[in-house]
């Protein structure tokens, strides 16, 4: 009887942790991957996403297209910077 119990216990418990060792590694690997992806996205597009543009960027684009002249650009830029936008 003791030999039978030892054989059953050895068959089910004697093989070590098996694939369960990979679960924490997979968890931490996924976490690091998601964090690295978010940091990369933030560095590329800024904290507010790809569609967000500052007032200075819009103003510079309007100046580059010729919608406003240099004096108006400087005046509006001064107002934007004074307001902290």
Legacy VTK file of the C-alpha trace (Angstrom):
# vtk DataFile Version 3.0
C-alpha trace
ASCII
DATASET POLYDATA
POINTS 85 float
0.000 0.000 0.000
2.791 2.455 0.854
4.511 1.686 -2.424
1.289 2.381 -4.326
0.835 5.776 -2.626
4.471 6.679 -3.254
4.067 5.795 -6.929
0.921 7.911 -7.288
2.532 10.865 -5.487
5.657 10.615 -7.627
3.633 10.590 -10.830
1.666 13.716 -9.970
3.956 15.820 -7.803
7.464 14.855 -8.707
7.867 16.677 -12.014
8.556 20.133 -10.632
6.623 23.306 -11.383
6.424 22.633 -15.113
5.151 25.439 -17.320
3.880 27.470 -14.342
7.332 29.043 -14.056
6.607 30.944 -17.271
3.438 32.656 -15.979
5.245 35.364 -13.926
7.758 35.868 -16.726
4.955 36.279 -19.231
3.144 38.724 -16.931
6.181 40.940 -16.357
7.217 40.736 -20.011
3.757 41.895 -21.104
3.792 44.700 -18.552
7.205 45.949 -19.710
6.113 45.734 -23.357
2.959 47.786 -22.740
4.855 50.377 -20.735
7.558 50.712 -23.407
4.921 51.043 -26.124
3.120 53.802 -24.184
6.359 55.722 -23.577
7.281 55.454 -27.260
3.833 56.723 -28.294
4.051 59.593 -25.790
7.473 60.654 -27.085
6.284 60.568 -30.693
2.912 62.296 -30.359
3.090 64.104 -27.027
0.923 63.637 -23.975
-2.348 64.581 -25.691
-2.184 62.367 -28.778
-1.520 62.890 -32.479
-4.494 65.193 -33.152
-3.611 67.822 -30.580
-1.667 70.914 -31.688
-0.567 73.885 -29.654
-1.668 77.411 -30.457
1.863 78.267 -31.553
1.870 75.355 -34.016
-1.426 76.493 -35.546
-0.161 80.058 -35.738
3.095 78.978 -37.391
1.158 76.920 -39.912
-1.066 79.870 -40.791
2.028 82.048 -41.225
3.678 79.435 -43.425
0.590 79.248 -45.653
0.568 83.015 -46.035
-2.734 83.642 -44.278
-1.134 86.179 -41.927
1.889 88.447 -42.350
5.012 88.647 -40.181
3.784 91.533 -37.992
0.489 89.817 -37.214
2.350 86.550 -36.518
4.685 88.243 -34.015
1.806 90.086 -32.307
-0.305 86.953 -31.938
2.697 84.924 -30.800
3.409 87.490 -28.102
-0.217 87.303 -26.927
-0.127 83.482 -26.880
3.077 83.350 -24.876
1.807 86.002 -22.444
-1.322 83.945 -21.797
0.709 80.738 -21.414
-0.988 78.756 -24.152
LINES 1 86
85 0 1 2 3 4 5 6 7 8 9 10 11 12 13 14 15 16 17 18 19 20 21 22 23 24 25 26 27 28 29 30 31 32 33 34 35 36 37 38 39 40 41 42 43 44 45 46 47 48 49 50 51 52 53 54 55 56 57 58 59 60 61 62 63 64 65 66 67 68 69 70 71 72 73 74 75 76 77 78 79 80 81 82 83 84
